[in-house]
Amino acid sequence: MRKTETPGAPVPTRLGPSPEQLAAHRISPRFYNADLAPARKEGRSWTAYSVFTLWANDVHSLGNYGFALGLFALGLGAWQILVALLVGAALLFFLLTLSGFMGYKTGVPYPVMSRISFGIHGAQLAASVRGIVAIAWFGIQTYLASSVLNVMLLTMFPGLQSWADVEFLGLSGLGWFSFSLLWVVQVIIVSYGMEMIRRYEAIAGPIILVTFLALAVWMLIRVDFSIAWSTDDALSGWEMWMHILGGGSLWVAIYGTFVLNFSDFTRAAKKRGSIVVGNFWGIPVNMLVFGLVVISLAGAQYRIDGTVITSPADIVQSIGSPVLLVLASLSLLLLTVAVNLMANFVAPTYALTNLFPRHLNFRSAAIISAVIGFVILPWNLYDSPVVIVYFLGGLGALLGPLFGVIMVDYWVVRRTKVNVPQLYTEAGDGEYFYHRGVNWRAIGAFIPASAISLVFALVPAFAGFSEFSWFSGAAIAALIYFVIARRDFTFREVDGEEIAVPTQH
């Protein structure tokens, strides 16, 4: 039996566990620090409103609007778009609630949650895949937001045009200024931890909803509330239903990242009901509002000039009043920063902390994530179809299999029984040590499911299945793991309150 050496014992935080408590559970500094430790139940701060505003920001992202408006461009009409979004919303409500309950019960972030099914070392695979995707998209989303800021600055200060005409490393001088400014703002916010992110989301959420509803009403007034319900070449029959189902499936795939690491947020939830209520108003109800805004914007613009828009930014740039354009641009910036913080900043921060818990905390890991997102020059990634489709698309296809293994292991195999303190020990007889720290049964389910998911997502011959790659990967991994998972073991349920720390992030 291997025991953690006393000299390397983790240092408890103020009001956290004592050295004796940590030693009693054989806690290893290689797997435990104040950011990875379970969140103490007393003092948790996330309410149903906190969860709702998280979705109020994320659902109304520019990327989501681009996706939904693309359905209109494909030939789906108003009611078909709403059906596609609501199908996806129903599935997401179910999947995210399952994932959220895991965070609430255990109080641990996603990288630690992954140790349950993949093992204390195998979890690095699950955390790293999620983190790499997030870092790349953090940089890309910051770049897209900087483009909105460029438009706003040129409207306010036309003399900056000379900056926009000078290019360096693929970005204009004004672009460098806008990107760097937004990068710094986000680093400052996230460096104060999850509580600061919660407060930012709580403020931004209502502003975003009001802005998009106002934009939709403004467009409806321009067409006397008579929109085009579809394009001239609207789909029908079997092709229409395939695009509806495919749209709903892609809607879930877009959140393939969030359904994995939702526990990063719900570990701070005050009660289980907060997750259900917040998810209900934030997902199906909020997504219905989102769908109504989409068909209003798309249908009104198509009625005006027969143009199919690809983003709300297209409408914002057409606003004649400089004052209104600046206000709308500020709202889009507020939105993009909110989405970036929760969708693309938290995951790599926890992933890096999980890799180097003795050397990194939440703040230092966040800064490193941001630096990587800067130096990869994300505008070049965004302009490269090879990177977007094969690299990020390929990594995204791996998220479904990860979800399938983790969910089946937690809910079906072990029936929610988790020994939380054992998630932080490297003792050879630990429950999650498996074989040298890796659960090869989970890997054995993940690899073939990932291979099939990648084929569906990336091989042109299977283009018809690409919309369902996330589901196919998740289902295949879940089925394989259900068959091969170890069952000759008595699962124990032990909470982590003895080694928990007060909610800091």
C-alpha positions in Angstrom: 0.0 0.0 0.0 1.4 3.4 -1.0 0.9 6.3 1.3 1.3 10.0 0.7 4.4 11.4 2.2 3.8 13.7 5.1 6.3 16.4 4.0 4.3 16.9 0.8 0.9 17.2 2.5 -1.3 19.9 1.0 -1.6 23.1 3.0 -5.2 23.7 4.1 -6.7 27.1 3.5 -8.2 29.3 6.2 -11.3 27.7 7.6 -10.5 24.6 5.5 -9.6 21.1 6.7 -6.8 20.5 9.2 -3.6 18.7 8.3 -4.8 15.8 10.5 -8.1 15.5 8.5 -6.2 15.5 5.2 -3.7 13.0 6.5 -6.5 10.7 7.7 -7.9 10.5 4.2 -4.4 10.2 2.7 -4.9 13.3 0.5 -2.1 13.8 -2.0 -0.8 17.3 -3.0 -0.6 16.0 -6.6 -4.4 16.0 -6.7 -5.7 18.5 -4.2 -5.6 22.2 -3.6 -8.1 24.9 -2.5 -9.5 25.2 -6.0 -9.9 21.5 -6.7 -11.2 20.6 -3.2 -14.9 20.0 -2.7 -17.0 23.1 -2.1 -18.4 23.1 1.4 -22.2 23.0 1.3 -22.6 25.8 3.8 -22.0 29.2 2.1 -22.6 28.1 -1.5 -23.9 31.2 -3.4 -25.3 30.1 -6.8 -29.1 30.4 -6.9 -31.7 29.6 -9.6 -31.2 33.1 -10.8 -27.5 32.6 -11.1 -28.1 29.5 -13.3 -30.7 31.3 -15.3 -28.5 34.3 -16.1 -25.7 31.9 -17.1 -28.0 30.6 -19.9 -29.5 34.1 -20.6 -26.0 35.1 -21.6 -24.8 32.0 -23.3 -27.9 31.2 -25.4 -28.0 34.7 -26.9 -24.4 34.5 -28.1 -23.4 35.7 -31.6 -22.3 32.1 -32.5 -25.7 30.7 -31.6 -27.5 33.4 -33.6 -25.3 32.6 -36.6 -26.2 28.9 -36.2 -30.0 29.6 -36.0 -30.0 32.1 -38.7 -28.2 29.5 -40.8 -31.3 27.3 -40.5 -33.3 30.0 -42.1 -30.8 30.3 -44.9 -31.0 26.5 -45.4 -34.7 26.8 -46.1 -36.4 26.1 -42.8 -39.3 28.4 -42.0 -40.3 30.0 -38.7 -42.1 27.1 -37.1 -39.5 24.6 -38.3 -36.8 26.6 -36.6 -38.7 26.8 -33.4 -39.3 23.1 -33.4 -35.6 22.4 -34.0 -34.6 24.7 -31.2 -37.1 23.2 -28.8 -36.1 19.7 -29.6 -32.6 20.6 -28.7 -33.7 22.5 -25.7 -35.6 19.6 -24.3 -32.6 17.3 -24.7 -30.3 19.9 -23.2 -32.5 20.5 -20.2 -32.4 16.7 -19.4 -28.6 16.3 -20.0 -27.6 19.5 -18.2 -29.7 18.7 -15.2 -28.1 15.3 -14.9 -24.7 16.9 -15.2 -25.6 19.7 -12.8 -26.8 17.3 -10.1 -23.3 15.6 -10.1 -21.7 18.9 -9.3 -24.1 19.8 -6.6 -23.8 16.5 -4.8 -20.0 16.1 -4.9 -19.0 19.8 -4.9 -16.1 19.1 -7.2 -15.1 20.6 -10.6 -15.2 18.7 -13.8 -11.5 17.6 -13.9 -12.0 16.0 -10.4 -15.4 14.6 -11.5 -13.7 12.8 -14.4 -11.5 10.9 -11.9 -14.6 8.9 -10.9 -14.8 7.1 -14.2 -11.4 7.5 -15.8 -9.2 7.2 -12.7 -7.0 9.8 -11.0 -4.5 9.9 -13.9 -6.9 9.0 -16.7 -9.0 12.0 -15.9 -6.2 14.2 -17.4 -7.4 13.0 -20.8 -11.0 14.1 -20.2 -9.9 17.5 -18.7 -7.3 18.2 -21.4 -9.6 17.6 -24.4 -12.2 20.0 -22.9 -9.5 22.6 -22.0 -7.8 22.6 -25.4 -11.1 23.2 -27.2 -12.0 26.0 -24.7 -8.6 27.8 -25.0 -8.9 28.0 -28.8 -12.4 29.2 -28.7 -11.6 31.8 -26.0 -9.1 33.4 -28.4 -11.5 33.2 -31.4 -14.5 34.7 -29.4 -12.3 37.5 -28.2 -11.2 38.2 -31.8 -14.9 38.2 -32.9 -15.7 40.6 -30.1 -12.8 42.9 -31.1 -14.3 43.2 -34.6 -17.5 44.6 -33.0 -15.4 47.0 -30.9 -13.6 48.1 -34.0 -16.9 49.1 -35.6 -17.9 51.0 -32.5 -14.6 52.8 -32.2 -14.6 53.9 -35.9 -18.1 55.2 -35.5 -17.1 57.2 -32.4 -13.7 58.3 -33.7 -13.4 58.2 -37.5 -9.8 59.4 -37.3 -8.9 55.9 -36.1 -9.3 54.7 -39.7 -5.5 55.1 -40.2 -5.0 52.4 -37.5 -7.4 50.1 -39.3 -5.3 50.4 -42.5 -2.1 49.2 -40.9 -1.7 45.4 -40.6 0.7 43.3 -38.5 0.7 39.5 -38.1 -2.7 39.3 -39.8 -4.4 41.9 -37.7 -4.8 45.7 -38.1 -3.4 48.1 -35.6 -6.9 48.9 -34.4 -7.6 45.2 -34.2 -4.6 44.7 -32.0 -5.8 47.4 -29.7 -9.3 46.1 -29.5 -8.3 42.5 -29.0 -5.7 43.4 -26.3 -8.2 45.6 -24.5 -10.9 42.9 -24.3 -8.3 40.3 -23.4 -7.2 42.4 -20.4 -10.8 43.0 -19.3 -11.5 39.3 -19.3 -8.3 38.4 -17.5 -9.1 40.9 -14.7 -12.7 39.6 -14.3 -11.7 35.9 -14.2 -8.7 36.5 -11.9 -11.2 37.2 -9.1 -12.7 33.8 -9.4 -16.1 32.2 -10.0 -17.9 34.5 -7.7 -16.9 37.5 -9.8 -18.0 35.7 -12.9 -21.4 34.9 -11.2 -21.9 38.6 -10.5 -20.9 39.7 -14.0 -23.4 37.2 -15.5 -26.1 38.4 -13.1 -25.7 41.9 -14.4 -25.2 41.1 -18.1 -28.1 38.6 -18.4 -31.0 41.0 -18.2 -29.2 43.6 -20.3 -28.6 41.0 -23.1 -32.3 39.9 -23.0 -33.6 43.5 -23.2 -31.2 44.4 -26.0 -32.2 41.5 -28.3 -35.9 41.9 -27.6 -35.6 45.6 -28.4 -33.7 44.8 -31.6 -36.4 42.4 -32.6 -39.2 44.8 -31.9 -37.3 47.6 -33.8 -37.1 45.2 -36.8 -40.8 44.3 -36.5 -41.8 47.9 -36.5 -39.8 48.5 -39.7 -42.0 45.8 -41.5 -45.3 46.7 -39.7 -45.1 43.4 -37.8 -45.4 41.4 -41.1 -42.3 39.2 -41.5 -41.4 36.6 -44.1 -42.1 33.2 -42.6 -39.6 31.5 -44.9 -37.3 32.0 -47.8 -38.5 31.5 -51.4 -36.9 28.1 -51.6 -38.3 26.7 -48.4 -37.8 23.0 -47.6 -40.6 20.4 -47.3 -41.2 16.8 -46.7 -38.5 14.4 -45.5 -35.7 16.8 -46.2 -37.3 19.4 -44.0 -37.7 16.9 -41.1 -34.1 15.8 -41.4 -32.9 19.4 -41.2 -35.2 19.9 -38.2 -33.8 16.9 -36.3 -30.3 17.7 -37.5 -30.7 21.2 -36.2 -31.9 20.0 -32.8 -28.9 17.6 -32.6 -26.4 20.3 -33.6 -28.0 22.5 -30.9 -27.0 19.9 -28.4 -23.6 19.4 -29.9 -22.9 23.2 -29.6 -23.3 22.6 -25.8 -21.3 19.4 -25.8 -18.6 21.4 -23.9 -21.0 22.7 -21.3 -22.8 19.4 -20.5 -19.3 18.0 -19.6 -18.2 20.8 -17.2 -21.5 22.1 -15.9 -20.4 20.9 -12.5 -17.8 23.7 -12.5 -20.7 26.0 -11.8 -23.3 23.8 -10.0 -20.8 22.8 -7.3 -21.6 26.2 -5.8 -25.4 25.8 -6.1 -27.3 26.3 -2.9 -29.7 23.4 -3.5 -30.7 20.9 -6.2 -33.9 22.8 -7.0 -31.8 25.9 -8.0 -30.4 23.8 -10.9 -33.8 22.6 -12.0 -35.5 26.0 -11.9 -32.6 27.8 -13.3 -32.2 25.3 -16.2 -36.0 25.4 -16.9 -36.2 29.2 -17.3 -32.7 29.4 -18.9 -33.0 26.6 -21.4 -36.5 25.7 -22.8 -38.1 29.1 -21.9 -35.1 31.2 -22.8 -34.5 29.3 -26.0 -38.1 29.8 -27.1 -37.5 33.6 -26.7 -34.2 33.2 -28.6 -36.1 31.4 -31.4 -38.7 34.2 -31.6 -35.9 36.8 -31.8 -34.2 34.8 -34.6 -37.3 34.5 -36.8 -38.2 38.1 -36.2 -34.7 39.3 -37.2 -34.4 36.9 -40.2 -38.0 37.3 -41.4 -38.0 41.1 -41.1 -34.7 41.6 -42.9 -35.8 39.1 -45.7 -39.1 41.1 -46.0 -37.2 44.4 -46.3 -34.7 43.5 -49.1 -34.6 39.7 -49.6 -31.3 39.4 -47.7 -30.6 36.4 -45.4 -28.5 37.8 -42.5 -25.9 35.7 -40.8 -25.6 37.5 -37.5 -27.3 40.3 -35.4 -24.1 42.3 -36.0 -25.2 42.6 -39.6 -28.3 44.5 -38.4 -26.4 46.5 -35.8 -24.1 47.8 -38.4 -27.1 49.0 -40.5 -28.4 51.2 -37.6 -28.4 54.7 -38.9 -28.0 56.5 -35.5 -24.4 56.5 -34.2 -25.7 56.7 -30.7 -27.9 53.6 -31.1 -25.1 51.8 -32.9 -22.7 52.4 -30.0 -25.3 51.2 -27.5 -26.0 48.1 -29.5 -22.3 47.4 -29.9 -21.7 47.7 -26.2 -24.4 45.2 -25.5 -22.8 42.7 -28.0 -19.5 43.2 -26.3 -21.0 42.7 -22.9 -22.6 39.5 -24.3 -19.5 38.1 -25.9 -17.4 38.6 -22.8 -20.0 36.9 -20.7 -20.2 33.9 -23.0 -16.4 33.7 -23.2 -15.9 33.8 -19.5 -18.2 30.9 -18.7 -17.9 28.7 -21.8 -14.2 29.1 -22.7 -12.3 30.4 -19.6 -13.4 28.3 -16.7 -12.8 24.9 -18.2 -9.1 25.4 -19.2 -8.5 27.1 -15.9 -9.6 24.1 -13.9 -7.9 21.8 -16.4 -4.5 23.5 -15.8 -5.0 23.6 -12.1 -5.8 19.9 -12.2 -2.5 19.2 -14.1 -0.3 21.3 -11.7 -2.2 21.6 -8.4 0.9 22.2 -6.3 2.0 25.1 -8.5 -1.1 26.7 -9.9 -4.3 28.1 -8.4 -7.4 29.4 -10.1 -6.0 32.9 -10.8 -2.5 31.8 -12.1 -4.1 29.0 -14.3 -6.6 31.6 -15.7 -3.7 33.9 -16.7 -1.8 31.1 -18.4 -5.0 30.0 -20.3 -5.4 33.6 -21.4 -1.8 34.0 -22.5 -2.1 30.8 -24.6 -5.3 32.1 -26.1 -3.4 35.2 -27.1 -0.2 33.9 -28.5 -1.9 31.4 -30.8 -3.1 34.4 -32.8 -6.7 33.2 -33.0 -7.7 35.3 -36.0 -5.5 33.1 -38.1 -7.2 29.9 -36.6 -10.6 31.4 -37.4 -9.7 32.1 -41.0 -8.4 28.5 -41.5 -11.1 26.0 -42.5 -8.6 23.2 -41.8 -8.2 24.2 -38.2 -11.9 24.8 -37.6 -13.1 21.7 -39.2 -10.4 19.1 -38.6 -8.7 20.3 -35.4 -11.5 21.9 -33.3 -14.2 19.9 -35.0 -12.3 16.7 -34.4 -11.7 17.6 -30.7 -15.4 18.5 -30.4 -16.4 15.1 -31.7 -14.5 13.6 -28.7 -16.8 15.3 -26.2 -19.8 13.1 -26.8 -17.9 9.8 -26.0 -16.5 11.5 -22.8 -20.0 12.4 -21.7 -21.4 8.9 -22.5 -18.8 7.2 -20.3 -19.0 9.7 -17.4 -22.8 9.7 -17.3 -23.3 5.9 -17.5 -20.6 5.3 -14.9 -22.1 7.8 -12.4 -25.8 7.3 -12.9 -26.1 3.6 -14.0 -23.1 1.6 -12.8 -22.4 3.2 -9.4 -25.9 4.7 -9.0 -24.6 8.1 -7.8 -22.4 6.5 -5.0 -19.1 8.4 -4.8 -16.4 8.3 -2.2 -15.3 12.0 -2.6 -12.1 11.9 -0.4 -10.8 9.0 -2.5 -10.8 11.3 -5.5 -7.7 13.0 -4.0 -5.5 10.1 -3.0 -2.9 8.3 -5.0 -2.8 5.3 -2.7 -2.6 2.0 -4.6 -5.7 0.7 -2.9 -7.7 3.9 -3.6 -11.2 3.4 -5.2 -10.2 5.5 -8.2 -6.7 4.3 -8.7 -7.9 1.4 -10.9 -4.7 0.2 -12.8 -1.9 2.6 -12.2 -4.4 5.5 -12.0 -6.2 4.7 -15.2 -9.5 3.0 -15.7 -8.8 1.1 -18.9 -12.4 0.0 -19.2 -13.4 3.7 -19.6 -10.6 4.2 -22.2 -11.8 1.0 -23.9 -15.2 2.5 -24.4 -13.9 5.9 -25.3 -11.6 5.0 -28.1 -13.9 3.1 -30.5 -16.8 5.5 -29.8 -14.4 8.4 -30.6 -13.2 6.8 -33.8 -16.8 6.4 -35.1 -17.7 9.9 -34.0 -14.7 11.4 -35.8 -15.6 9.5 -39.0 -19.1 10.9 -38.9 -17.9 14.4 -38.1 -15.0 14.7 -40.6 -15.3 12.2 -43.5 -17.2 13.8 -46.4 -18.8 10.4 -47.3 -20.6 10.5 -44.0 -21.7 14.1 -44.3 -25.4 13.1 -43.7 -24.5 11.8 -40.3 -22.2 14.7 -39.2 -25.1 16.5 -37.5 -25.6 13.5 -35.2 -21.9 12.8 -34.4 -22.1 14.0 -30.8 -25.1 11.7 -30.1 -23.6 8.7 -31.9 -20.4 9.1 -30.0 -22.1 9.5 -26.6 -24.5 6.6 -27.2 -21.8 4.1 -28.4 -19.5 5.0 -25.6 -22.3 4.7 -23.1 -23.3 1.3 -24.4 -19.8 -0.1 -24.5 -19.0 1.1 -21.0 -22.3 -0.3 -19.7 -21.3 -3.7 -21.0 -17.7 -3.8 -19.9 -17.8 -1.7 -16.6 -16.6 -3.4 -13.5 -19.4 -4.5 -11.2 -17.6 -6.9 -8.8 -17.1 -4.0 -6.4 -19.1 -2.5 -3.5 -19.4 1.2 -4.3 -19.3 3.4 -1.2 -20.9 6.8 -0.7 -18.8 9.2 1.4 -19.2 13.0 1.2 -16.3 15.4 1.0 -17.3 17.7 3.9 -14.3 16.8 6.0 -11.9 17.9 3.3 -14.1 20.6 1.8 -13.2 24.3 1.7 -15.5 27.4 1.8 -16.7 28.4 -1.7 -14.2 30.8 -3.0 -14.8 30.6 -6.8 
